[in-house]
Amino acid sequence: MKTEFESKLKQEGYSYNIDPVGYYNISPIKRISLLIKVQLIESKPINKIIHGSQNGNEIDAIGYFRFKLATEEKADIIIFEFQHLKDGSSVYMIIPAETLRKRLEKNIIRSRSHEYFELRLWLMDGQLYDTTNLGLEGEWYYLSDGKGGRMIEPTIWNYTSFLNNWILGSQD
């Protein structure tokens, strides 16, 4: 997946190098003086029975991540990479590190240890959702596509604005 990520960086107009910690130092080719420190987190292998829908919802891509957020050498941007289930292409969630930290810490269940975080992302109909703590009933309540749309859409579990958004450093 790293090779695909590096190709995508070039395609989007970024140059990069990798520092000793393993972070990518990225800068737009047209603004080489703008350096952005990026942490790439690749999805763990998924099992559709464990990580997928329990209610028959159609999911286009699933990403499952278990990771640490650095406290000393902090990245500016965190990029999560996972694969589309139908065509195998890479899907990216690109989010400022502080925005991610705030969202994760709002969820008391998730941030108990403060050491490792788990994140399960589902791409459904072009929308990206954090479904980490949704059980069978939560999935039915929040993700069923009803008359007014999905209940999850106006919540902090909706990460759609960070989906494949390659304008690094400009969103929050």
Backbone torsions as a table, in degrees:
resi	resn	phi	psi	omega
1	MET	NA	-29.8	-179.3
2	LYS	-62.3	-37.6	178.9
3	THR	-63.0	-42.5	177.4
4	GLU	-63.0	-41.8	179.6
5	PHE	-61.8	-46.3	-179.1
6	GLU	-65.0	-37.5	175.0
7	SER	-64.4	-39.9	179.4
8	LYS	-64.4	-40.5	177.0
9	LEU	-57.2	-47.0	179.4
10	LYS	-63.4	-42.8	179.6
11	GLN	-61.4	-36.6	-179.2
12	GLU	-83.5	-1.3	175.2
13	GLY	91.3	31.8	178.9
14	TYR	-117.9	144.5	168.6
15	SER	-103.5	160.8	-176.1
16	TYR	-154.4	160.4	163.8
17	ASN	-143.6	163.6	-178.0
18	ILE	-111.0	127.6	-179.0
19	ASP	-83.8	171.7	-177.6
20	PRO	-60.4	-25.4	179.3
21	VAL	-77.6	-19.2	-179.1
22	GLY	105.5	2.5	176.3
23	TYR	-79.9	152.2	173.3
24	TYR	-91.1	130.2	170.8
25	ASN	-99.2	111.0	-171.1
26	ILE	-114.4	141.8	172.2
27	SER	-144.3	143.6	176.2
28	PRO	-63.2	138.7	-178.6
29	ILE	-58.4	-32.5	-178.8
30	LYS	-82.1	-14.7	179.3
31	ARG	-135.5	67.5	-173.3
32	ILE	-59.3	-21.9	-179.6
33	SER	-75.7	-15.2	178.9
34	LEU	-88.0	105.9	-178.0
35	LEU	-105.4	127.7	-178.5
36	ILE	-120.4	125.5	178.6
37	LYS	-89.6	122.7	-173.8
38	VAL	-121.5	133.5	171.3
39	GLN	-103.6	120.9	176.8
40	LEU	-94.3	127.6	177.1
41	ILE	-121.8	118.0	-178.3
42	GLU	-94.3	145.2	-180.0
43	SER	-62.2	142.3	169.6
44	LYS	-72.5	161.8	175.6
45	PRO	-58.4	140.6	-178.6
46	ILE	-107.3	154.7	173.9
47	ASN	-124.7	116.3	-175.3
48	LYS	-58.4	-31.0	179.6
49	ILE	-69.2	-40.2	-178.4
50	ILE	-84.4	-46.6	-172.6
51	HIS	-96.4	-9.9	-176.4
52	GLY	-92.7	-170.7	-176.7
53	SER	-70.4	140.0	174.2
54	GLN	-99.4	-5.0	-176.7
55	ASN	-117.1	10.4	178.8
56	GLY	81.5	12.5	175.4
57	ASN	-66.5	139.2	179.4
58	GLU	-82.9	123.8	-177.7
59	ILE	-115.4	130.8	-179.3
60	ASP	-84.5	-33.4	179.8
61	ALA	-152.1	145.6	177.5
62	ILE	-128.7	131.9	173.3
63	GLY	-123.0	133.6	177.4
64	TYR	-125.4	123.8	-173.0
65	PHE	-130.1	139.1	170.6
66	ARG	-130.0	118.8	-169.1
67	PHE	-153.6	165.2	173.9
68	LYS	-108.4	146.4	169.2
69	LEU	-102.1	125.1	-176.4
70	ALA	-62.1	145.2	176.5
71	THR	-106.7	-19.4	-179.9
72	GLU	-106.0	-70.3	178.0
73	GLU	-84.1	82.9	-174.5
74	LYS	-83.7	142.1	174.0
75	ALA	-83.8	155.5	173.7
76	ASP	-80.8	-39.6	-175.0
77	ILE	-129.8	141.1	172.5
78	ILE	-111.9	131.1	177.4
79	ILE	-118.6	121.2	176.0
80	PHE	-99.1	130.2	-179.4
81	GLU	-118.9	131.0	176.7
82	PHE	-148.6	170.3	-172.4
83	GLN	-104.8	142.9	173.5
84	HIS	-70.0	135.7	-176.0
85	LEU	-71.5	-28.6	-174.8
86	LYS	-88.1	-44.7	-175.9
87	ASP	-113.6	-1.8	176.8
88	GLY	75.4	2.9	179.6
89	SER	-71.1	159.0	179.1
90	SER	-81.5	141.9	175.8
91	VAL	-118.1	140.6	-177.0
92	TYR	-126.2	135.7	166.7
93	MET	-109.7	121.1	-173.3
94	ILE	-118.6	112.0	-170.2
95	ILE	-138.9	138.2	173.7
96	PRO	-58.4	137.6	-174.8
97	ALA	-57.5	-41.9	-178.9
98	GLU	-67.8	-36.6	176.8
99	THR	-63.0	-44.3	178.5
100	LEU	-62.6	-45.8	-178.9
101	ARG	-57.9	-45.9	-179.5
102	LYS	-62.9	-43.1	180.0
103	ARG	-64.2	-43.4	-178.7
104	LEU	-67.3	-38.5	-177.9
105	GLU	-74.4	-18.0	174.8
106	LYS	-68.7	-20.7	-179.1
107	ASN	-96.1	100.2	-174.3
108	ILE	-59.0	-40.0	-178.6
109	ILE	-61.1	-42.6	-174.7
110	ARG	-71.8	-36.4	-169.8
111	SER	-99.6	28.0	179.5
112	ARG	-58.4	-48.7	-173.4
113	SER	-83.7	-26.6	-174.6
114	HIS	59.8	6.0	177.9
115	GLU	-97.8	-58.4	177.8
116	TYR	-116.9	145.3	174.1
117	PHE	-114.0	150.2	170.7
118	GLU	-116.0	143.4	179.2
119	LEU	-144.4	127.7	175.0
120	ARG	-119.3	118.6	-178.5
121	LEU	-109.2	137.5	173.9
122	TRP	-120.8	132.3	171.0
123	LEU	-100.1	119.8	-178.3
124	MET	-134.8	120.1	176.9
125	ASP	51.2	41.7	177.9
126	GLY	78.1	6.5	179.1
127	GLN	-113.5	143.1	-177.3
128	LEU	-115.0	125.1	-175.2
129	TYR	-127.8	143.8	170.4
130	ASP	-85.6	113.0	-177.8
131	THR	-114.1	20.8	-173.2
132	THR	-52.4	-48.2	-173.9
133	ASN	-105.6	14.9	178.8
134	LEU	-85.0	121.1	173.7
135	GLY	-89.7	-165.5	-178.0
136	LEU	-57.5	-49.3	-179.0
137	GLU	-71.4	-38.5	177.7
138	GLY	-62.7	-40.5	177.0
139	GLU	-61.0	-46.0	179.8
140	TRP	-61.5	-45.5	-175.8
141	TYR	-69.4	-49.6	-173.0
142	TYR	-84.9	-30.4	-170.9
143	LEU	-108.0	-8.4	175.3
144	SER	-64.9	134.0	-175.8
145	ASP	-86.8	90.3	-177.3
146	GLY	-90.9	-169.0	-176.0
147	LYS	-57.3	-41.8	-178.7
148	GLY	-95.6	12.6	-177.6
149	GLY	97.5	-171.9	-179.4
150	ARG	-82.2	141.2	179.8
151	MET	-65.4	-22.4	-176.5
152	ILE	-75.3	-19.5	-171.1
153	GLU	-56.9	-43.5	-178.7
154	PRO	-87.1	15.8	-175.6
155	THR	-102.1	172.4	176.5
156	ILE	-72.0	-5.2	177.7
157	TRP	-84.2	-4.8	178.2
158	ASN	-91.4	114.9	-178.0
159	TYR	-110.3	18.7	-174.2
160	THR	-58.1	-35.8	-178.2
161	SER	-66.2	-14.2	179.7
162	PHE	-101.9	2.1	-177.1
163	LEU	-74.5	117.6	177.2
164	ASN	48.6	33.1	-179.7
165	ASN	-91.5	95.3	-173.0
166	TRP	-86.0	12.3	174.5
167	ILE	-88.2	78.7	-171.0
168	LEU	-63.8	136.0	175.6
169	GLY	82.0	3.6	-174.9
170	SER	-110.6	-3.2	-176.1
171	GLN	-112.6	159.5	177.2
172	ASP	-158.9	NA	NA
